[in-house]
Amino acid sequence: MEQARQQEGNAAVRVTKDCEDVSGRLQLLPCSIGHNGRAAVSTFFTPAASGETSEGLRVQKAAFRGRGLQGDALELPSNNCGYVLGKDSKITNRYGGFDEWQTLAQFRNMTYWNHDSRPSSSDPLPRCFDWLHLSEIIHGSISAEGVASMIAEQSSLSRGLKRKSSS
């Protein structure tokens, strides 16, 4: 079932809701692998809970090609869903030079891994999710009462600053 088609720049993306859900199985490794596609990852990559926490995050441990990894499972913010995309080679360039992508899978969480450090809330990937919240604030609608409340709060703050500077 095709839900939406968006064309942006030089690409078209076909988003479908009925694709496979890979939540709990998606791994973001800190390395490059010369393969693009499905793999029997569970046969050679077996993460385990370490029982340790770091900044409130539950640390998982694993090894890949002899290198120790430490990671954490990240939940996507509510109302968000991630998609694994793949080029649809049968349809590429159908739109006069546009590449067309299709959803191969969807996910609501993923595990990201670090080589030599414990997972942290200051890692780049968890910090990306802060932008989703900030975007909602910036682009969200605000009521007239909300504006009045902010103006009153701002006025109150400026009066407090004027009193401090005059004393």
N, C-alpha and C positions, 0 to 999 in steps of 0.2 A: 504494500500500500504506500503510494508516494504521498508524503505529507507536504513537502515544500520544495521549490526549486528557486535557488537564489543565484543571481549572476553578479559577480563582483570583480571588477578589473578584467582579468583574462581567464576566469574560471567559472564553471557552473558546478553547483553542489546539489546532488539529489539526496535529500534526507528522508529516510524511511524509518518508521517506528517499529516495524516487525522484524528487525534484524536481531542477531544473536546478542544476548547480554553477557558480557565478559567481566562483569563486576567481580572483584575478588581474585581475578586471574591475570589482570593487566600489571605488568612489571615495567618500570622505567629504569633501565640500567645506565650507569655512568660510563658507557663505552660505545664503540661503534662495532657493529657486527655486519659482515659481508653477506647478509641475507635479508630479504624483504618479503615477509609473508608469514604464514603459519609455520609453527615448529612444535615438536613434542617437548616443550620446555619442562614439563613436570618430571620427565625421565632423568634430567641432568641438573635441574635447578630446584633445590628443595629448601625454601626458607623455613625458619623455625622461630617461634617466639623466644626471646632471650630471658624473659622475666624481669628485665631491666627497664627503667623509664629514664627519659631525658627531657626536661622541660615539660613534663606531663605527657610526653609521647611514648607509646609502647614500642620499644626497640625490637626489631626483628633482625636476625643474623642469617647470612647465607654466604656462599662462596661461588665465584664464577671464574673458571679457568685459573684456579689456584689463588685468586685474590679475594680477601675477606671483604664482605659488604655489610653495612648496617643500614636498615631502612625503617620506614614507617608507612602504614596504610593511611591514605588521605581520602576523606569523604568529600565529594563535590558539594558545594553549598546547595541547600534545598532549592527546588525549581530550576536546577541546572542538570544537564546531562552531557556527557562527553561522547564523541563519536570517533571511531577508527575509520579513516577514509582510505580509499584506494582508487587509482585511476581506472576508469572504464575504457579499456582500449578499443572496444567496439564502437564507442560513441565519441572518442576524442576528436576534436576539431569539427564537430557537427555544427557548431555555432560560428563558423567562419574564423577559426583561429583560437577559439576558446577550448581549454581543456575541461573535460567533464569528470567530476569525482562522484563516487557513490559511497554510501555508508556500508561498511562491512560488519560493524559491530557497534554496540553502545555500552557505556559504563557509567556507574555512579560513584565508583571509587577506584583507586589505583595504589600500588605500592611503589614508592620511589626509593632509590638506593644511593648511598654515598660510599666512596672507597675508604677513606681514611678518617672519617669523622662520623660522630653520632648524628642522627637526624635532629634537626633543630627548627624551631618556628621561624628562624631567620634565614633558612635555606631558600634559594630562589623559587622553587616550585610552590611551597606553602605561601610565600609572600605574594605570588600571582593571584591567589584567591582573595587577597585583601582588595585588589583592584575591582573585583566583581562587586563587593560591598560598596566601595567608593563610587563606582559607576551608578549603582542604584540610587545613591544619595544625590549625585550630580544631575542625573537625567530623570529622576523621579519627579512626580508632580507634587506641588505643595499647595495647601489650602490658604485662603485669605487669613484664617485664624493663625496658621503656622507662621506666615509672614509677620503678622502683628506681634506674635509672641517673640520672634527673633529680634524685631525692632526694639521691643520693650527691653529685652535682655541686653541688647547692645547699648541702649541708652543708660541702663542701670550700670553697666560696666564702665562706660565713659564718665559718668558722674563720679563713680568711685575713684577713677584715676585722677580726675581733676581735684578732688578733695585731698588725695595723697600728695599731689605735686604742689598744692598751695600751702601745705603744712610744713 
